[in-house]
Amino acid sequence: MKIGDILSLSWRTVKSNRLRTGITVAIIAFGIMALIGIITAIEAMNQSLYENFSILGANSFTIRYKERNIRFGGPPKSNLSVSKKGTRQRASMLDKFISYDEARMFKERLNFPATVSISKFASGNETIFFEEKKTNPNVRVMGGDENYLLNSGYQIESGRDFNLTDVESGSNVAIIGKDLVDKLFKGRTEYAVGKTIRIGAIPYRIVGVLQPRGASSFLALDNIVILTYNNVRRVFNNSGSFNMSVKVNDFKMMEAAVGEATGLFRVVRKLHFKDEENFYIDRSDSLVETLKNTLRYVQYAAMVIGIITLLGAAIGLTNIMLVAVNERTREIGLVKSIGATALHIRDQFLWESILISLMGAAIGILLGVAVGNLFSLFLQTGFVVPWLWVIIGVVICFITGLAAGLYPALKAAKLDPIMALRHE
């Protein structure tokens, strides 16, 4: 028998046992769907992260009082860093907020071809009112200065940016994102400029509207109100840390700028030359990598789910093939009596098992890609197909079918044709 004849016979046998085949295919498809679906969703999230942060450029960094503690699993990061040889880390200096005076001093003293911006987080769950309309209580409110939009990648669509008078006086002026224009002003950007909104009971005059950031739903970059940092100091909680972002004019000068900023801020923070830095240089690309690393825990969970499901499917497939051998004992004896060899019988049962497993892989991959791309629609990213994992899924299912069918196939191949023909 040729390989084509064996495959054709195996396929006809698989089709003739639809119930058994369907149950096994469904189990295998579920495992592959979970694996490919989660991997596809993670790929969409990674793509969204790069799209969101790419606008910040590779020539900017932010000085924070400590590293962002972003994680999905595993032990929390400790704020204590491992001291370098010859340095020390004083407990009294840990988690020390960057004060208003320190931020101002850094901005005034940095002598480097770069733009410096001071910012302060106000709230992430504010409700914005305009006349009788209001937003959901999920609007992010930030305090910035005249350079905040430039360093953060925002651009004005209508109206104007903050000026030095706005920043120094802390006046009640605001710049709003496109989401707020859509919710409060029915998308009429020019109409929104000059209107008065309320954050709680405090009125603010809109002086500018931001251009939409595009594929930014992952971080809701358009659902934002920007105030001056002095207004945030006066109206919102005055505690908390300030941040300084630095955008260099030339990417080639990035490392020099980081070194210059680090040295200057050590002086501003009054650190001894033996003290380690009690602040963190946060580059936009490093944040993306941090988030990507935390998503690996979800990927590991998907792999565990897929392996457990495929293990169960392999056991079920083995049992089904053993039942098939028992039911087709007389058929095996008849085929052997007319010239089929043990090798032909073994190959036929192996290919039946592999075909069932590959059918589950095909259905699971299609469903997994479809389910995962529902998440990409939510994030407004492009269609994602994790080709590497698709190939891995096919290979895993092929091996699963081969392993599950090996024992039943060998058992069928060893049957004595005379005894098989006598089997009832």
C-alpha positions in Angstrom: 0.0 0.0 0.0 1.2 3.5 -0.9 1.2 6.4 1.5 -1.7 8.0 -0.5 -3.8 4.8 -0.1 -3.1 4.7 3.7 -4.1 8.4 4.1 -7.2 7.9 2.0 -8.3 4.9 4.0 -7.5 6.7 7.3 -9.5 9.7 6.3 -12.5 7.6 5.4 -12.3 5.8 8.7 -12.1 9.1 10.6 -15.2 10.4 8.8 -17.2 7.2 9.5 -16.9 7.7 13.3 -18.2 11.2 13.5 -19.2 11.2 17.2 -15.9 9.9 18.5 -14.0 12.1 16.2 -16.0 15.2 17.0 -15.6 14.8 20.8 -11.8 14.3 20.5 -11.4 17.2 18.0 -13.4 19.5 20.3 -11.2 18.7 23.3 -8.0 19.3 21.3 -9.5 22.5 19.7 -10.3 23.9 23.1 -6.7 23.6 24.3 -5.3 25.1 21.2 -7.9 27.9 21.2 -7.0 28.8 24.7 -3.3 28.9 23.9 -3.5 30.7 20.5 -6.3 33.1 21.8 -4.3 34.3 24.8 -1.1 34.6 22.8 -2.9 36.6 20.1 -4.4 38.9 22.7 -0.9 39.4 24.2 0.5 40.2 20.7 -2.3 42.8 20.3 -1.4 44.3 23.7 2.3 44.5 22.8 1.4 46.1 19.5 -0.8 48.6 21.2 2.0 49.4 23.7 4.5 50.1 21.0 2.0 52.3 19.1 1.1 54.2 22.3 4.7 54.9 23.3 6.3 55.3 19.9 4.9 58.8 19.7 7.0 59.8 22.7 10.1 59.0 20.7 13.3 57.4 21.7 14.9 60.8 22.6 13.0 61.4 25.8 13.1 60.2 29.4 11.4 61.0 32.7 12.8 61.4 36.2 10.6 59.8 38.9 11.1 59.4 42.5 11.1 55.6 42.1 10.6 52.9 39.4 7.0 52.1 38.3 5.8 48.9 40.0 3.9 47.3 37.2 3.3 43.6 37.3 0.7 40.9 36.6 2.2 38.2 38.7 5.2 37.1 40.7 6.5 38.8 43.8 6.3 42.6 44.1 9.4 44.6 43.3 11.3 45.8 46.4 12.0 49.5 46.6 15.4 48.5 48.0 18.1 48.3 45.3 21.2 46.3 45.5 24.0 48.7 46.5 26.9 49.0 44.1 30.4 48.4 45.5 31.5 51.5 47.4 28.0 53.0 47.6 25.3 53.0 50.2 21.5 53.3 50.4 20.2 55.1 53.3 16.7 54.1 54.5 15.8 57.7 55.2 16.3 58.5 51.5 14.0 55.7 50.1 10.6 56.6 48.6 11.4 60.3 48.9 9.0 62.3 46.7 10.4 64.9 44.3 9.3 68.2 45.7 8.2 71.3 43.9 11.4 73.1 44.7 13.6 70.3 43.5 11.7 70.1 40.2 11.9 73.8 39.6 15.6 73.8 40.5 16.3 71.0 38.1 14.5 72.7 35.3 16.3 76.0 35.8 19.8 74.4 36.2 19.8 71.8 33.4 22.3 73.3 30.9 21.8 70.9 28.0 20.2 71.2 24.5 17.0 69.7 25.7 13.4 70.6 26.6 12.4 70.1 30.3 8.9 69.7 31.5 7.5 69.5 35.0 4.3 67.5 35.7 2.3 66.2 38.6 -0.5 63.6 38.6 -3.7 64.9 40.0 -6.3 62.1 39.7 -7.3 59.2 37.5 -11.0 59.0 38.3 -12.5 62.5 37.9 -16.0 63.3 36.5 -16.0 66.3 34.2 -19.2 68.5 33.9 -20.4 70.8 31.2 -23.9 72.3 31.9 -26.1 69.3 32.2 -23.7 66.8 30.7 -21.1 64.8 32.5 -18.5 62.1 31.8 -17.9 58.8 33.4 -15.8 59.0 36.6 -12.7 57.8 34.8 -11.0 60.9 33.4 -7.3 61.3 34.1 -6.3 64.8 35.3 -2.6 65.8 34.9 -0.8 69.0 35.8 1.9 70.3 33.4 3.7 73.3 32.2 4.3 75.1 28.9 6.5 72.2 27.7 4.3 69.3 28.8 2.5 68.8 25.5 5.7 68.8 23.5 7.4 66.3 25.8 4.4 64.0 26.0 3.7 63.8 22.3 0.4 65.8 22.3 -0.5 68.4 19.8 -3.1 71.2 19.9 -5.9 70.8 17.4 -7.8 74.0 18.4 -7.0 76.8 20.8 -3.6 77.3 22.4 -1.1 75.8 24.7 -0.3 77.0 28.2 1.9 80.1 28.6 4.2 81.1 31.4 1.5 83.3 33.0 -0.9 80.4 33.1 1.7 78.2 34.8 3.1 80.6 37.3 -0.3 82.0 38.4 -2.0 78.5 38.5 -5.1 80.0 36.9 -8.1 77.8 36.2 -7.4 77.0 32.6 -7.6 73.5 31.0 -6.7 71.6 27.9 -8.9 68.6 27.1 -8.6 65.5 25.1 -10.7 64.4 22.1 -12.8 61.9 24.2 -14.1 64.8 26.3 -15.0 66.8 23.3 -17.0 63.9 21.9 -18.8 63.3 25.2 -19.5 66.9 26.3 -19.5 68.9 23.0 -20.7 66.3 20.4 -17.3 66.4 18.7 -17.4 70.1 18.0 -13.7 71.0 18.7 -13.8 74.7 18.0 -17.0 75.1 19.9 -15.4 73.6 23.0 -12.6 76.3 23.2 -13.6 79.0 25.6 -16.3 77.1 27.3 -16.3 76.4 31.0 -16.2 72.9 32.5 -16.2 71.8 36.1 -14.0 69.3 37.9 -16.0 68.7 41.0 -17.2 72.2 42.0 -14.2 74.0 40.5 -14.7 75.8 37.1 -12.1 75.7 34.4 -12.0 77.6 31.1 -11.0 75.5 28.1 -8.1 77.1 26.3 -7.1 74.2 24.0 -8.3 70.9 22.6 -5.8 68.1 21.8 -5.5 66.2 18.6 -6.5 62.5 19.0 -3.6 60.2 19.7 -5.0 57.4 17.4 -4.5 53.8 18.6 -4.4 54.8 22.2 -7.3 53.0 23.8 -5.0 50.8 25.9 -3.9 53.8 27.9 -6.9 56.1 27.3 -4.6 58.9 26.2 -7.5 61.0 24.8 -9.6 60.8 28.0 -7.6 63.4 29.8 -7.7 67.0 31.2 -4.4 68.9 31.5 -4.1 71.7 34.0 -1.1 73.7 35.1 1.0 72.0 37.8 0.6 75.0 40.1 -3.2 74.7 39.8 -2.9 71.0 40.7 -0.8 72.0 43.7 -3.5 74.5 44.8 -6.7 72.7 44.1 -5.8 69.0 44.4 -3.8 67.2 47.0 -0.5 69.0 47.4 1.3 65.8 48.5 2.7 63.4 46.1 5.7 63.6 43.8 6.5 65.8 40.8 8.0 64.3 37.6 10.4 65.9 35.1 10.6 64.8 31.5 13.6 65.6 29.3 13.4 65.6 25.5 16.8 66.0 23.8 17.1 67.6 20.5 19.2 64.8 19.0 18.8 61.1 19.7 22.6 60.7 19.5 22.9 62.9 22.6 20.5 60.7 24.6 23.1 58.9 26.8 24.9 62.2 27.5 21.6 63.8 28.5 20.8 61.0 30.9 24.2 61.3 32.4 24.0 65.1 32.7 20.5 64.9 34.2 21.5 62.2 36.7 24.5 64.2 37.9 22.5 67.4 38.3 19.6 65.8 40.1 22.0 64.1 42.5 23.2 67.6 43.4 19.6 68.9 43.7 18.7 66.0 46.0 21.8 66.7 48.1 23.1 63.2 47.8 26.5 62.3 49.1 28.9 61.0 46.5 28.7 57.5 48.2 24.9 57.5 48.2 23.0 55.7 45.5 20.4 57.5 43.4 17.1 57.7 45.2 15.3 58.5 41.9 14.7 56.6 38.7 15.4 57.5 35.1 12.3 56.1 33.1 12.8 55.9 29.4 9.7 55.3 27.3 11.1 52.1 25.7 12.0 50.7 29.1 8.4 51.0 30.2 7.2 49.1 27.2 9.7 46.3 27.9 8.6 46.2 31.6 4.9 45.8 30.6 5.9 43.1 28.0 7.8 41.2 30.6 4.8 41.2 33.0 2.6 39.8 30.2 4.8 36.7 30.1 3.0 35.4 33.2 -0.3 35.4 31.2 1.5 33.6 28.4 2.8 31.0 30.8 -0.7 30.4 32.1 -1.9 29.9 28.6 0.8 27.3 28.0 -0.2 25.5 31.1 -3.9 25.5 30.1 -3.0 24.2 26.6 -0.7 21.5 27.9 -3.2 20.2 30.5 -6.0 20.2 27.9 -3.9 18.5 25.3 -2.7 15.9 27.8 -6.4 15.1 28.5 -7.1 15.0 24.8 -4.1 12.6 24.2 -5.5 10.2 26.9 -8.9 10.4 25.4 -7.6 9.9 21.8 -5.6 6.9 23.0 -8.7 5.3 24.5 -10.7 6.0 21.3 -8.0 4.4 19.2 -7.9 1.3 21.5 -11.6 0.9 21.2 -11.2 1.3 17.4 -8.6 -1.5 17.3 -10.9 -3.8 19.3 -13.9 -3.1 17.1 -11.9 -3.6 13.9 -10.1 -6.7 14.9 -11.7 -8.8 12.2 -11.1 -6.1 9.6 -7.5 -6.0 10.6 -7.3 -9.8 10.2 -9.0 -9.7 6.8 -6.6 -6.9 5.5 -3.6 -8.9 6.7 -4.8 -12.0 5.0 -4.9 -10.3 1.6 -1.4 -9.0 1.9 -1.2 -6.0 4.2 1.8 -5.9 6.4 2.1 -5.0 10.0 3.8 -1.8 8.9 0.7 -0.8 6.8 -1.6 -1.5 9.7 0.5 0.5 12.1 0.7 3.5 9.7 -3.0 3.5 9.1 -3.9 3.8 12.8 -1.1 6.3 13.4 -2.4 8.5 10.6 -6.0 8.2 11.9 -4.8 9.5 15.3 -2.7 12.3 13.6 -5.5 13.4 11.4 -7.9 13.7 14.3 -5.3 15.8 16.2 -4.6 18.0 13.3 -8.3 18.7 12.7 -8.5 19.8 16.3 -5.4 22.0 15.8 -7.0 23.7 12.7 -10.3 24.5 14.4 -8.5 25.6 17.6 -6.1 27.9 15.7 -9.0 29.5 13.7 -11.1 30.1 16.9 -8.0 31.2 18.9 -7.0 33.8 16.3 -10.7 35.0 16.1 -11.1 35.3 19.8 -7.7 37.0 20.3 -8.5 39.6 17.6 -11.6 40.6 19.4 -9.2 42.0 21.9 -7.3 43.8 19.2 -10.5 45.4 18.0 -11.0 46.7 21.5 -7.4 48.1 21.5 -7.9 49.4 18.0 -4.8 47.7 16.7 -4.3 45.8 13.4 -5.2 42.2 12.8 -2.8 39.9 14.6 -1.7 36.4 13.7 1.0 34.9 15.9 2.5 32.8 13.1 5.2 31.3 15.3 2.7 30.0 17.8 0.5 28.8 15.0 3.3 26.6 13.7 4.1 25.5 17.3 0.5 24.6 17.8 0.4 22.5 14.7 3.7 20.7 15.6 2.4 20.1 19.2 -0.8 18.6 17.9 1.0 16.4 15.4 3.2 15.1 18.2 0.2 14.6 20.4 -1.6 12.6 17.7 1.5 10.6 17.1 2.1 9.8 20.8 -1.6 9.0 21.4 -1.9 6.7 18.4 1.4 4.9 18.8 0.4 2.2 21.4 -3.0 1.4 19.7 -1.2 1.3 16.3 1.5 -1.1 17.5 -1.2 -3.3 19.2 -3.1 -3.5 15.9 0.0 -4.2 13.9 0.9 -7.2 16.2 -2.5 -8.9 15.9 -2.3 -12.4 14.5 -4.4 -12.5 11.3 -5.9 -16.0 12.1 -6.9 -15.0 15.6 -8.2 -11.7 14.4 -10.5 -13.4 11.8 -11.9 -15.6 14.6 -12.7 -12.5 16.8 -16.3 -11.9 17.5 
